[in-house]
Amino acid sequence: MVLQAIRYSRGQLEILDQLKLPHTEEYDHVYSSTDAWHAIKEMRTRGAPAIAMVAALSLAVELVNLKLSPIAEEVKVFIIEKLDYLVTSRPTAVNLADAARKLKTVTEEAAGRDGATGEAVREAYVKAAETMLIDDVSDNESIGGHGAEWIVNNTEAGKKGQVSMLTHCNTGSLATAGYGTALGVIRSLHGKGALKHAFCSETRPYNQGSRLTAFELVHDQIPATLITDSMAAALLRLKGSSENIAAIVVGADRVAANGDTANKIGTYSLAILAKHHGVKFLVAAPRTTIDLHTKSGEDIVIEERPGKEVTLVKGPRHDGVTLDLAVVETVSIAANGIGVWNPAFDVTPAELIDGIITEVGVVEKDDSGLFHLEEVFKKESSQAKPSTIGGI
């Protein structure tokens, strides 16, 4: 069974505290939008799709359990103010802003109907948030299917037999409502018997790869190996052929209209390595991650995180033989007083990306080397028939 980062039923929301993984599986109750804001800001929940879901559902829970005004307009104003507040928790992840925008529209339409009541506005919001949760899981499964099919059919390694893949950060069920995006592609390859081996980078400084992706791979019994971020070039050079590495697949926090992609810091360097070593570089993301209002990567705001994430590490104490989960320690790993630059994301230029895997197919560049991402919004989602959207 795939891990669940989000547990929801009407009026109740629990999130898996990802700061305590991989050693402890502990769920936190989320009772309000304020709880969700702090959970997102503190990275107890993370991953662009999961952030959007937790934000949307937290307000749904708050609305169900709160005594609201019977006046539709007052409930509408309350919801919009809360959504604006939630968006400030992670500015780079476009899924959150996209979900907020859609939920505002639902709320405004409900409040504008003849005879609208506060209860009707609340119900419209809650139902819309719940539908988003269902759709996210379905979309991720479609992304996995489309990506796996494309890799098998469109890479030299895929034509030889079972392929190996390299991924960065965490893009699995822990980063989404379920199944995952880039890690969903690896899951789908494994399910089809087409995966030889998965490699995951540790993803400094927050170690989402070593703590979270590795945890999911072990949980799902997918053959996998962890590497440090600085080992990727050596991996491709020394093991690319013997392991039949087909591609590097990553997720995205925002995809600009021209295909430039913001993702976890370290993604850009992997794209450069992929180009040099002749393996495909793929971005797996739902359409909610594509921001046609952002022209290029130059317009993407990059969040900068506290320096202590680089200089300190936290984990259970190890005495050289065993792990003591009852004692969690924070250890300094850098010279005291050193300055730190800690951008959470970097931008990979579209020219380095071979394909963008969405729930409606894999978008390729046209003969001029340009992506036409607006086309993905004209297609219906389908799990049954993987497709390529290229040069349209």
C-alpha positions, -999 to 999 in steps of 0.1 A, spaced: 0 0 0 13 34 -10 21 57 19 -4 84 28 8 119 36 -28 132 40 -56 116 58 -89 133 53 -126 128 62 -151 156 64 -143 177 94 -110 160 101 -75 163 86 -43 146 96 -9 151 80 22 129 83 49 149 100 77 146 74 103 162 97 102 130 117 106 106 88 121 81 81 125 70 117 90 79 131 56 78 114 35 104 133 4 122 121 -5 157 132 -41 169 135 -48 200 114 -78 219 128 -76 252 110 -59 272 82 -35 286 108 -24 250 117 -19 244 80 1 276 74 25 266 101 28 230 89 36 242 54 61 269 66 79 245 89 79 218 62 61 192 82 42 189 50 59 197 17 57 190 -20 38 214 -43 7 192 -48 5 182 -12 9 218 0 -21 228 -21 -42 199 -8 -34 205 29 -41 242 25 -75 236 8 -86 209 31 -75 227 63 -99 255 55 -126 229 46 -122 214 81 -122 248 97 -155 257 79 -172 225 89 -163 229 125 -169 266 129 -202 284 135 -204 307 106 -226 337 97 -258 329 78 -250 357 54 -234 344 22 -213 376 16 -197 374 51 -187 337 46 -173 345 12 -151 373 26 -139 350 54 -129 322 30 -111 346 6 -91 362 35 -81 327 47 -70 316 12 -49 347 7 -32 340 41 -25 304 32 -9 313 -1 18 332 18 31 300 34 51 289 3 53 315 -25 72 295 -51 48 265 -54 22 275 -79 -2 247 -71 -11 265 -39 -19 297 -56 -38 278 -84 -59 260 -59 -67 292 -40 -77 309 -72 -101 281 -82 -116 279 -47 -121 317 -47 -141 314 -79 -162 286 -65 -169 306 -34 -177 338 -53 -201 320 -76 -219 303 -47 -222 336 -29 -236 353 -60 -265 329 -65 -300 341 -58 -310 333 -22 -275 322 -13 -268 315 24 -237 312 44 -243 275 46 -245 271 8 -212 290 4 -196 267 29 -209 236 13 -197 247 -21 -162 253 -9 -159 220 10 -172 200 -19 -147 217 -43 -118 210 -19 -128 174 -16 -130 170 -54 -95 184 -57 -82 157 -34 -98 129 -55 -86 144 -88 -50 148 -76 -46 111 -70 -61 102 -104 -39 128 -121 -8 114 -105 -16 79 -117 -20 92 -152 13 110 -150 30 78 -140 15 59 -168 23 85 -195 58 89 -183 66 52 -181 52 46 -216 72 75 -230 105 63 -214 101 28 -227 93 39 -263 114 71 -266 148 63 -250 177 42 -263 178 25 -229 141 17 -231 146 -1 -264 173 -23 -248 152 -36 -219 146 -27 -183 157 8 -175 172 26 -145 162 61 -134 176 89 -113 154 112 -93 159 142 -71 141 155 -39 108 138 -30 80 136 -55 61 106 -43 30 99 -23 45 120 5 46 151 -17 11 146 -32 -23 134 -23 -11 99 -34 11 79 -58 34 108 -68 46 126 -99 82 119 -108 83 90 -83 50 80 -97 67 75 -131 93 52 -114 64 34 -96 47 28 -129 78 15 -146 83 -9 -116 47 -20 -119 51 -28 -156 83 -48 -149 103 -22 -169 124 -9 -141 159 -22 -134 169 2 -106 161 35 -91 187 60 -79 178 89 -56 200 118 -46 200 128 -9 189 164 -18 208 186 5 203 206 26 169 192 37 176 157 26 142 150 11 158 123 -10 175 104 17 148 108 43 116 106 22 122 92 -13 145 65 0 118 57 27 91 53 0 113 32 -22 121 8 7 84 8 17 73 -2 -18 102 -27 -22 115 -10 -53 152 -18 -60 170 14 -53 202 31 -42 209 64 -25 237 87 -37 249 121 -25 241 150 -47 277 153 -58 278 117 -71 254 122 -99 280 129 -126 301 99 -116 270 77 -116 261 87 -152 297 83 -164 306 51 -146 273 32 -143 251 48 -170 257 20 -195 259 -10 -171 227 1 -153 210 12 -185 201 46 -171 174 61 -194 166 94 -178 166 117 -149 130 125 -138 121 153 -114 91 171 -102 83 208 -103 71 236 -81 63 259 -110 66 255 -148 66 288 -167 48 293 -200 80 287 -220 89 255 -201 115 269 -177 110 250 -145 115 258 -108 123 228 -87 143 218 -56 178 233 -56 202 209 -74 178 202 -103 195 226 -127 229 209 -123 213 175 -129 198 188 -162 232 199 -173 247 165 -164 219 147 -183 226 168 -215 263 160 -213 259 123 -208 231 118 -233 203 108 -211 168 123 -211 158 149 -186 121 149 -178 98 170 -156 67 153 -142 40 176 -130 2 180 -130 -12 209 -151 -19 228 -119 19 233 -118 20 250 -152 17 288 -148 9 304 -182 9 338 -165 46 334 -157 64 341 -190 98 325 -181 119 314 -152 132 349 -147 98 358 -134 97 331 -107 102 342 -72 127 319 -55 122 313 -18 153 316 4 153 294 35 171 299 69 208 293 69 206 269 98 191 243 75 226 241 59 247 243 91 227 220 113 213 185 110 188 168 132 182 131 139 180 103 164 212 95 183 234 66 170 259 51 195 279 33 168 258 1 169 221 10 174 197 39 168 180 54 198 148 69 185 139 83 219 168 108 217 167 133 189 198 155 186 207 186 166 244 187 154 264 215 139 282 205 107 297 239 97 321 265 110 304 287 135 297 322 121 300 313 84 275 331 62 250 309 43 231 313 10 202 288 10 178 291 -20 152 264 -18 148 261 -56 166 267 -88 153 272 -124 161 248 -152 159 264 -186 135 248 -211 163 241 -235 177 214 -211 143 197 -207 133 169 -231 97 164 -220 72 176 -195 50 147 -183 14 158 -174 -18 139 -167 -28 143 -203 4 133 -220 41 141 -225 47 176 -239 77 177 -263 92 207 -280 84 216 -316 110 217 -344 120 252 -333 128 239 -298 97 255 -282 72 241 -258 35 249 -263 22 242 -229 -12 260 -235 -22 229 -255 -23 207 -224 -53 226 -211 -73 217 -242 -70 179 -236 -90 157 -213 -72 135 -187 -69 98 -196 -51 70 -178 -59 45 -204 -40 59 -234 -6 75 -229 1 101 -255 28 125 -267 19 162 -272 46 176 -295 50 205 -318 13 215 -316 
